Amino acid sequence: MRLLAGLLLVLALAGCGGGPDEEVLRRDVEAQLSAALPPGTLEIEDLARRGTQRDARAPLGTDRRVVYFDLELRLLQDYHFGAWDAQGVAGLVSTLGIGPKGVTGVLTGGNRAGDIIRAHGSLIYSREDGDWVLVTPKGVDSGADAIVGAARLDRELREQLDSLEDAVRAAPPDVHAAVIRELESTGAAVGALAARARHGYAVAAGPEGGQYHRFARALVESEEIPIVALETRGGEENLRLLRSGRVDLALSQADAAIAAYRGQGPFAAEGPNPSLRVIGALYPEPVHVLVPRSSPVVAVADA
C-alpha cells in the first residue's frame, strides 16, 4: 500500500508540472495588465506561481496547460474602478482568468496610490515549437461558489446597473459622445464574457449593418460552433479587444493587423503584439481616394 500511495502521489505531482516558468508568467501577466488598465495605474508587487494542470478543453493533439498564480498589485496612482469613465475591475477578471471571489482590495469609493490589490488568477498556455505561448485567458469558472452566491451577485448587478444609469444621466452634454463610446466598448466586453461562459467564441466584428458585422452574423447562422458577433467600432478596437483577451476572434483590415503586430501607428503606445495569428484572408476591400476638384493630384502617384 505504501508503494501504491507513493506512485499515486508521483502521478498527481506530474499532472501539476509543466507549463512556463515564473519569469515567462510574470512577463505575460504584465502584458495583460497593460492591456486591461491605463499605463501607470499599477505594478506587480509580488507574483507566485501556484502550479498547473492540463487544459481539459484543449483541441485534440495539442498540449495546453492552465497555470495558476497569486498576485499582489500596488496602485501607482489614485484610481476608481467603479467610475463611469474608467476601465473597471472586469478588465482584470477577463484578462487574468480570475474567479468569482478572486479579487480583494478594490474599494467601492475608489482606491488610493499605494493600495494593494490581491488576486488569484489563471492563464492558459499552449506548447508551440518548444515554447509556451499564451492563449485566450481562462475566464471565470462557474463553480460551487458562483452558484451559492448567485442571488447576491444578481443583486449587486442590479445595483451596478442602477448606479451606471444615474452616472450616465448626470453626465454633462459635452461628454455624451465619450460616454456613448465607453458604453459601446463595455457592451462588447460583456458580450465577450457571456460568449466565453457558454463555451463559445466571441467575434469582434464591427458596427451594426456594416460588412464586418454582416460577415460575423453569417458565421453565427451557418456554423454549429457557438459564435457571438459583437458590435464594435471596427478593426482597431477589434484588435485591442483580442489583445486584452476579451474576445477569441477579431476581424480587421490587413494593414491594421500588421500595425498591431509590429506596435506601430495607432498601436505604438501598446507596443508589438507578436502573439497575433492570421486565420485567413476573407475578401479584398476597395479603397476610394478622393481629392477636391481644384486639386492638382490626378493619380495616387501624385500624392
C-alpha positions in Angstrom: 0.0 0.0 0.0 2.9 2.4 0.7 4.3 1.7 -2.7 0.9 2.3 -4.3 0.4 5.5 -2.4 3.8 6.8 -3.4 3.1 6.0 -7.1 -0.2 7.9 -7.0 1.5 10.9 -5.4 4.1 11.0 -8.2 1.4 10.8 -10.8 -0.6 13.6 -9.2 2.5 15.8 -9.0 3.4 15.0 -12.6 -0.1 16.3 -13.6 0.6 19.6 -11.9 4.0 20.1 -13.6 4.9 21.6 -16.9 4.0 25.0 -18.4 6.0 28.2 -18.5 8.3 29.2 -15.7 7.6 32.2 -13.4 9.6 34.6 -15.5 7.5 34.0 -18.5 4.4 34.1 -16.5 5.3 37.4 -15.0 6.1 38.9 -18.4 2.7 37.8 -19.7 0.8 39.0 -16.7 2.4 42.4 -17.1 1.4 42.5 -20.7 -2.2 41.5 -19.8 -2.4 44.2 -17.1 -1.1 46.9 -19.5 -3.9 46.0 -21.9 -6.5 46.0 -19.2 -5.8 49.3 -17.5 -4.2 52.7 -18.4 -0.4 52.9 -18.3 1.0 53.8 -14.9 -2.1 52.6 -13.0 -0.4 49.7 -11.1 2.6 47.5 -10.8 3.2 43.9 -9.7 4.3 43.9 -6.1 4.5 40.1 -5.9 3.7 37.1 -8.1 3.7 33.5 -7.1 3.2 30.6 -9.5 0.9 28.0 -7.8 1.0 25.1 -10.2 -0.6 23.9 -13.4 -3.0 21.4 -14.8 -3.8 20.1 -18.3 -6.5 22.1 -20.1 -9.4 19.7 -20.4 -10.9 21.8 -23.2 -7.8 21.9 -25.4 -8.2 20.7 -29.0 -7.1 17.2 -29.7 -3.4 16.8 -30.4 -2.4 20.0 -28.6 -0.6 20.4 -25.3 -2.2 23.1 -23.2 -1.7 23.9 -19.5 -3.7 26.1 -17.1 -1.2 28.0 -15.0 -2.5 29.2 -11.6 -0.9 32.1 -9.7 -1.4 34.5 -6.8 -0.8 38.2 -7.5 -0.3 41.3 -5.5 -0.7 44.6 -7.3 0.3 48.1 -6.0 -1.7 51.1 -7.2 0.7 53.8 -8.5 -2.0 56.5 -8.6 -5.5 57.1 -7.2 -7.9 55.0 -9.3 -11.7 54.5 -9.1 -12.5 51.1 -10.6 -16.2 51.9 -10.5 -16.1 55.3 -12.2 -18.1 55.7 -15.4 -15.0 56.9 -17.4 -12.6 54.3 -16.0 -11.7 50.8 -17.1 -13.2 48.7 -14.3 -12.3 45.6 -12.4 -14.0 43.5 -15.1 -10.9 44.1 -17.2 -8.7 42.4 -14.6 -11.2 39.5 -14.3 -11.3 38.8 -18.0 -7.6 39.2 -18.8 -6.2 37.3 -15.8 -8.8 34.5 -15.5 -9.9 35.5 -12.1 -12.7 33.6 -10.3 -15.9 35.0 -8.7 -14.1 35.7 -5.4 -10.6 36.1 -6.8 -10.1 39.8 -6.2 -9.7 41.6 -2.9 -8.7 45.2 -2.1 -10.9 47.0 -4.6 -12.8 49.8 -2.7 -16.3 51.0 -3.5 -15.3 54.7 -3.1 -12.1 54.3 -5.1 -8.5 53.3 -4.3 -5.6 55.4 -3.4 -2.0 55.2 -4.6 -0.1 52.6 -2.6 -3.2 50.4 -2.0 -2.6 46.7 -2.5 -5.0 44.6 -4.6 -4.7 40.8 -4.4 -5.9 38.3 -7.0 -6.0 34.6 -7.7 -5.7 34.1 -11.4 -5.1 31.6 -14.2 -3.8 31.8 -17.7 -3.8 29.2 -20.5 -0.6 28.3 -22.3 0.0 26.2 -25.4 3.2 24.3 -26.3 4.3 25.6 -29.8 7.7 24.7 -31.3 9.1 24.0 -27.8 7.9 27.3 -26.3 4.9 28.1 -24.1 2.7 30.6 -25.8 -0.1 32.5 -24.0 -3.6 31.8 -25.4 -7.1 33.0 -24.5 -7.4 33.7 -20.8 -9.3 31.0 -18.8 -12.1 33.4 -17.7 -14.4 32.9 -14.8 -15.3 29.4 -13.7 -18.9 28.6 -12.8 -18.1 26.6 -9.7 -20.0 26.0 -6.4 -19.1 29.4 -5.1 -20.7 31.1 -8.1 -23.9 29.0 -7.6 -24.1 29.7 -3.9 -23.6 33.5 -4.4 -25.9 33.8 -7.5 -28.6 35.7 -5.6 -26.0 38.1 -4.1 -24.3 38.6 -7.5 -27.7 39.3 -9.1 -28.5 42.0 -6.5 -25.0 43.5 -7.0 -25.5 43.5 -10.7 -28.8 45.4 -10.4 -27.2 47.9 -8.1 -24.3 48.5 -10.5 -26.7 48.9 -13.4 -28.7 51.5 -11.4 -25.5 53.3 -10.5 -24.4 53.3 -14.1 -27.7 54.7 -15.3 -27.5 57.5 -12.7 -23.9 58.4 -13.7 -24.8 58.4 -17.4 -27.9 60.7 -16.8 -25.8 63.0 -14.7 -23.0 63.4 -17.3 -23.0 66.9 -18.9 -23.9 67.2 -22.6 -20.4 67.9 -23.7 -19.2 64.4 -22.7 -22.2 62.5 -24.1 -20.2 61.3 -27.1 -17.4 59.9 -24.9 -20.0 58.2 -22.7 -21.6 56.5 -25.7 -18.1 55.2 -26.8 -17.4 53.8 -23.4 -20.8 52.1 -23.2 -20.3 50.6 -26.6 -16.9 49.2 -25.5 -18.3 47.9 -22.3 -21.1 46.2 -24.1 -18.6 44.4 -26.4 -16.6 43.3 -23.4 -19.7 42.0 -21.6 -20.8 40.2 -24.7 -17.4 38.5 -25.0 -17.6 37.3 -21.4 -21.1 35.9 -22.0 -19.9 34.0 -25.1 -17.0 32.5 -23.2 -19.3 31.4 -20.4 -21.3 29.5 -22.9 -18.1 27.8 -24.1 -18.4 29.6 -27.4 -16.4 32.1 -29.4 -16.8 35.9 -29.2 -16.0 37.5 -32.6 -15.2 41.3 -32.5 -17.0 42.4 -35.7 -17.9 46.0 -36.4 -20.8 48.5 -36.4 -24.3 47.1 -36.9 -25.2 46.9 -40.5 -21.5 47.1 -41.7 -19.9 44.4 -43.8 -17.8 43.0 -40.9 -20.8 42.6 -38.7 -22.8 41.0 -41.6 -20.0 38.5 -42.2 -19.8 37.6 -38.5 -23.6 37.2 -38.4 -23.3 34.8 -41.3 -20.8 32.7 -39.3 -23.3 32.7 -36.4 -26.1 31.4 -38.7 -24.0 28.8 -40.6 -21.7 27.2 -38.0 -22.5 24.6 -35.4 -19.9 26.0 -33.1 -21.5 28.7 -30.9 -20.3 32.1 -32.1 -21.4 35.5 -30.9 -21.0 38.5 -33.2 -20.1 41.6 -31.1 -20.9 45.1 -32.3 -17.8 47.2 -32.1 -16.4 50.4 -33.7 -14.2 48.4 -36.2 -10.9 46.9 -36.8 -8.6 48.8 -34.4 -10.9 48.3 -31.5 -11.3 44.6 -32.5 -7.5 44.1 -32.3 -7.4 45.7 -28.9 -10.2 43.5 -27.6 -8.3 40.5 -29.0 -5.0 41.6 -27.3 -6.7 42.0 -24.0 -8.2 38.5 -24.2 -11.8 39.8 -24.1 -12.6 38.1 -27.5 -11.4 34.9 -29.2 -11.5 36.1 -32.8 -11.4 39.5 -34.5 -12.0 41.0 -37.9 -9.7 43.7 -39.1 -8.0 45.2 -42.2 -4.7 43.7 -43.1 -2.8 47.0 -42.6 -4.3 47.4 -39.1 -3.3 43.9 -38.2 0.3 44.4 -39.3 0.5 47.7 -37.3 -0.8 45.9 -34.2 1.7 43.0 -34.7 4.6 45.5 -35.0 3.3 48.0 -32.5 3.2 50.9 -35.0 0.8 53.7 -35.9 -2.3 53.7 -33.6 -0.8 50.8 -31.7 2.6 52.4 -30.9 1.6 53.0 -27.3 0.7 49.3 -26.7 3.9 48.0 -28.3 4.3 45.0 -30.6 1.8 42.1 -30.2 3.7 39.1 -31.6 1.0 36.7 -30.4 -1.3 37.7 -33.2 -2.1 34.9 -35.7 -4.0 35.3 -39.0 -6.5 32.5 -39.6 -7.3 33.6 -43.2 -7.9 36.4 -45.7 -11.6 37.0 -46.3 -12.1 39.4 -49.2 -10.4 42.5 -50.7 -11.7 45.9 -49.7 -11.9 48.7 -52.3 -10.2 51.9 -51.3 -11.5 55.3 -52.7 -9.0 58.1 -52.7 -10.8 61.5 -53.1 -9.4 64.9 -53.7 -11.1 68.3 -54.2 -11.9 69.2 -57.8 -9.3 72.0 -57.7 -6.5 69.7 -56.6 -3.6 69.1 -59.0 -3.4 65.5 -57.9 -4.9 63.3 -60.6 -3.3 59.9 -59.6 -2.2 58.1 -56.5 1.4 58.6 -57.6 1.0 62.4 -57.5 0.1 62.4 -53.8 
